[in-house]
């Protein structure tokens, strides 16, 4: 997703390439000021508030926000006596975060032996996403991970025919699907429910969360496990797919204008890290 995750240009699984005469380093890190005000809440109060955040894009990870020390409550950081080593950015000092009666160990970190080429991160603090109450941009809470400014979603109407089959049965047939193009993913095709035999969709337990689309429900289709999914309360920015259903081409037969779709690189979501560890109640507040 975005610049460095899934199949972005800085990820290990990038589907494109930089047109340079010499090979680029195996790992490229990218740091920039997103020019957004970010805030961190812990134990009910703000412990960081800055318009001078640096966002670090590291291959295989979601972007991480680094706050200048002067924009962090100095009383909130307690040296934890633990140091680890980052293979690109050197020694990492870990802090316990404390506010009032609440204390969480290894909840913040700082690079303390940075190479010269990474000076943008000097004197900056990052906070573990799950350890904090919440992260905000201005007065709006950001869920899941720091917003990636290179992550984009485009939804397009089409009159192409999309048919979904399993065995001899037709699950869906539509001449008005929509296609969702999302950074780092192969195209996804969504079908209106009125064009689906919903008696074949069997809801299953367990939802996933996308910071850009919302909560996702899943369905079994006969013996095909989690063969379809739907965002029943999609975020306003992607409201055009609200309630529509998409199908896994490796679980059922999905045909677009008669041509069967195959499972493309980037079609599967890669689970990643603890920063997706949100429960449903927290997401739906």
MIFI-185067 format. One line per 8 residues: number of its first residue (from 0); their letters; for each residue y, z, x of C-alpha. Coordinates in pm, 1 decimal. Each point is the difference from the previous one (the first is absolute). Example, Ala and Ser with C-alpha at 12.3 -4.5 7.8 and 13.67 -1.06 7.14 Angstrom:
<sites>
0	as	-450.0 780.0 1230.0; 344.0 -66.0 137.0
</sites>
This chain:
<sites>
0	xxxxxxxx	0.0 0.0 0.0; 341.5 -81.0 130.9; 70.6 -46.3 368.5; -284.8 183.0 173.0; -263.4 77.7 -263.3; -280.9 -204.3 -162.0; 71.6 -357.0 124.3; 365.8 36.2 98.1
8	xxxxxxxx	122.6 -172.7 318.2; -32.0 317.8 211.9; -340.7 102.3 -133.9; -332.1 -53.6 173.4; -112.8 -219.0 -289.9; 305.7 -228.9 -11.3; -78.8 -339.6 -150.2; 297.6 -168.1 166.5
16	xxxxxxxx	102.5 -11.1 363.0; 313.6 2.5 210.0; 64.7 -343.8 151.5; 59.5 107.7 358.3; -126.1 -158.4 323.6; -139.1 330.5 127.5; -221.2 239.3 -192.7; 177.9 301.4 -146.2
24	xxxxxxxx	-117.5 355.2 76.6; -298.3 112.6 -203.3; 215.2 266.5 -166.9; 365.2 -45.0 -96.6; 205.4 287.8 -140.7; 323.8 -65.8 -185.1; 279.3 251.1 -65.4; 311.9 -56.8 -208.7
32	xxxxxxxx	266.2 181.2 -199.1; -62.2 -88.5 -365.7; 357.3 104.9 -94.6; -129.1 214.1 -283.5; 68.8 365.7 -63.6; -327.2 193.8 14.7; -66.6 363.0 -82.9; -294.3 238.8 29.9
40	xxxxxxxx	-68.4 291.5 -233.8; -214.5 297.3 99.5; -53.1 315.5 -203.3; 254.6 -117.9 -253.1; 294.6 -62.8 234.6; 119.9 -283.0 225.2; -97.5 41.2 365.1; 105.5 -348.3 116.1
48	xxxxxxxx	275.0 -231.9 -122.9; 110.2 -303.4 198.2; 156.3 -344.1 -21.4; -110.0 -63.8 359.1; -378.1 -10.0 -35.0; -210.4 -220.3 228.4; -307.1 -157.4 -157.0; -295.8 -52.4 232.9
56	xxxxxxxx	-245.6 -279.7 -79.0; -323.5 55.4 189.4; -301.6 -234.2 -25.6; -247.6 116.7 -261.5; 229.9 263.1 -149.1; 258.9 28.6 -271.1; 359.8 34.5 125.5; 110.5 351.5 101.8
64	xxxxxxxx	355.4 134.5 -25.6; 151.3 184.7 298.9; 300.9 224.9 -64.4; 264.7 94.0 259.7; -34.4 365.9 95.8; 357.6 67.8 -107.2; -90.8 -108.3 -354.8; -296.6 238.9 -19.8
72	xxxxxxxx	28.1 367.8 -90.2; -54.9 163.7 339.2; -143.4 313.0 -163.4; -274.5 -206.9 -163.2; -167.0 -95.2 329.7; -211.1 249.4 193.3; -163.9 -107.7 325.9; -373.8 -0.7 -57.5
80	xxxxxxxx	-108.2 -9.0 364.2; -208.2 -313.3 -50.8; 49.7 -329.2 184.5; -195.5 -322.3 -41.0; 38.4 -339.5 165.1; 93.1 -323.6 -174.6; -140.1 -301.1 186.1; 326.7 -194.4 -31.0
88	xxxxxxxx	268.3 267.1 -29.4; -119.3 284.1 222.6; -14.0 375.6 -60.0; 36.8 118.3 -357.9; 118.4 353.0 -74.6; -105.9 145.9 -334.5; 194.2 245.9 -214.8; -73.7 243.2 -276.3
96	xxxxxxxx	236.0 -51.9 -293.4; 130.5 320.8 -157.2; 228.6 61.0 -294.2; 17.2 335.7 -173.3; -349.6 140.2 -39.7; -169.5 -335.0 40.2; -139.1 -112.0 334.8; -202.7 -312.2 83.0
104	xxxxxxxx	-142.2 -61.0 346.2; 11.6 -341.9 169.4; 233.0 -131.6 -268.7; 254.2 -168.7 230.6; 2.0 -161.3 341.5; 225.0 -139.8 273.3; -63.7 -231.9 292.4; 106.8 190.0 310.7
112	xxxxxxxx	-89.7 -235.7 285.7; 103.9 -338.7 -132.8; -4.7 -309.1 220.1; 344.1 -151.3 60.3; -63.9 -292.2 -231.9; -48.2 239.0 -296.4; 328.8 188.1 34.2; 81.0 -50.9 -370.2
120	xxxxxxxx	-243.4 281.7 -82.8; 146.5 251.5 245.7; 93.1 331.2 -162.4; -145.9 -95.4 -338.3; -234.6 188.2 -230.5; -265.2 -140.7 -235.7; -163.3 193.9 -282.4; -359.5 -18.9 -122.6
128	xxxxxxxx	18.5 -162.5 -342.2; -250.6 219.5 -182.7; 132.5 319.9 154.3; 342.3 -40.6 -160.9; 91.7 45.4 -366.0; 153.0 -345.7 -18.6; 193.1 -275.8 177.0; 303.6 -162.6 -158.6
136	xxxxxxxx	226.1 -299.4 42.6; 330.8 120.8 -143.5; -106.5 177.1 -323.6; -322.1 -193.3 -61.9; -334.4 129.2 115.7; -210.5 -230.1 218.3; -374.5 35.8 -54.2; -291.3 -73.6 232.1
144	xxxxxxxx	182.6 -83.7 322.9; 341.8 -106.8 124.6; 113.1 -317.0 -174.3; -65.7 -305.8 214.2; 303.9 -231.6 -14.6; -228.6 -291.1 91.5; -232.3 52.7 -292.9; 63.8 -251.0 -277.0
152	xxxxxxxx	-157.7 -85.9 -333.9; 57.8 -327.7 -184.7; -153.0 -73.2 -341.6; -20.8 -356.9 -126.2; -102.0 -151.5 -333.4; -243.9 -291.0 -3.1; -172.9 -225.2 -252.8; -309.2 -36.3 216.3
160	xxxxxxxx	-326.8 100.2 -166.7; -166.9 316.6 123.0; -352.3 75.9 -119.4; -210.9 305.4 76.4; -377.1 -12.7 -45.4; -295.6 226.8 60.3; -338.8 -161.6 -35.1; 13.4 -221.5 -307.6
168	xxxxxxxx	278.2 196.7 -166.2; 375.7 -66.7 0.8; 202.5 312.9 64.5; 343.9 -160.8 -8.5; 158.4 -340.6 -40.5; 375.2 -46.7 25.9; 251.1 -281.9 33.9; 279.7 248.3 64.9
176	xxxxxxxx	-104.2 224.0 286.3; 255.8 127.5 248.3; -43.8 10.6 374.8; 124.2 293.7 206.0; 90.7 -66.5 363.2; 24.2 321.0 202.6; 79.0 41.3 368.9; -318.6 30.0 201.6
184	xxxxxxxx	-233.9 -90.9 -285.1; -160.8 -314.8 -133.1; 128.4 -116.2 -342.8; -115.9 198.9 -301.5; -42.4 -157.7 -343.8; 72.4 203.3 -314.4; -110.9 -89.9 -353.2; 150.2 112.1 -336.5
192	xxxxxxxx	-237.3 227.4 -192.0; 9.2 -229.9 -302.1; -183.0 -257.7 215.8; -275.0 246.5 98.4; -314.1 117.3 -176.5; 90.1 366.9 37.6; -337.7 111.0 -134.2; -133.0 -94.9 344.7
200	xxxxxxxx	241.1 231.2 182.5; -130.4 353.1 47.4; 256.1 250.7 137.3; -116.9 203.3 298.3; 127.7 325.6 141.8; 232.1 -1.2 296.0; 341.8 -154.8 42.5; 182.3 -125.0 306.2
208	xxxxxxxx	371.8 2.8 68.7; 223.6 -273.8 135.4; 352.0 106.2 105.2; 129.5 -336.4 -123.2; -195.4 -51.3 -324.2; -109.1 342.5 -128.8; -333.1 143.8 -116.7; -296.3 -233.9 -25.0
216	xxxxxxxx	-295.0 31.6 -241.8; -339.7 -159.9 66.6; -277.0 -150.8 -211.0; -367.1 -78.6 36.9; -122.1 -326.5 -151.6; -365.8 40.1 -88.2; -165.7 59.9 338.3; 304.8 -96.0 206.5
224	xxxxxxxx	162.7 321.1 125.8; 380.4 18.1 -2.1; 14.9 -372.7 -59.6; 341.3 12.1 -170.0; 315.3 207.7 6.6; 329.0 42.2 -182.8; 336.1 173.9 39.9; 41.8 147.3 -348.7
232	xxxxxxxx	342.4 148.0 78.5; 122.5 -230.7 275.5; 332.1 78.1 165.9; 297.7 -180.9 -150.7; 34.3 -220.4 309.6; -341.0 -153.3 -73.5; 8.4 40.0 -377.2; -126.1 -353.6 -55.4
240	xxxxxxxx	-355.3 108.4 89.6; 10.5 314.9 -213.9; -330.2 28.2 -186.0; -134.0 -330.4 132.3; -338.3 -12.1 173.0; -104.7 -140.2 336.5; -356.0 -68.1 112.8; -186.9 31.8 330.0
248	xxxxxxxx	-133.5 -344.0 102.3; -286.2 158.0 194.3; -119.8 194.1 -306.2; 37.2 -264.6 -269.9; 48.9 -376.3 -1.8; 371.1 -84.1 -10.0; 91.6 -366.8 -41.3; 350.0 -142.7 34.0
256	xxxxxxxx	23.5 -350.9 -147.8; -376.7 -18.9 34.5; -9.5 98.0 367.5; -168.9 328.4 80.1; 214.0 251.3 186.8; -152.3 166.4 303.4; 75.8 339.9 145.4; 280.6 -80.9 244.6
264	xxxxxxxx	109.7 201.9 302.5; 242.6 261.5 -122.3; -144.0 3.1 -350.0; -147.7 348.3 36.3; 231.1 300.8 25.4; -62.7 194.1 320.0; 3.6 374.3 -64.5; 228.0 171.1 246.6
272	xxxxxxxx	94.2 349.6 95.8; 90.0 318.6 -177.6; 338.6 -128.2 -115.0; -168.2 -142.0 -311.0; -122.3 348.3 -95.5; 182.8 34.8 -329.6; -149.8 128.8 -321.9; 61.4 -171.8 -331.6
280	xxxxx	224.9 276.3 -137.3; 228.8 -25.9 300.9; 30.0 -375.5 -27.9; 73.6 -1.6 -372.3; 272.0 265.8 3.8
</sites>
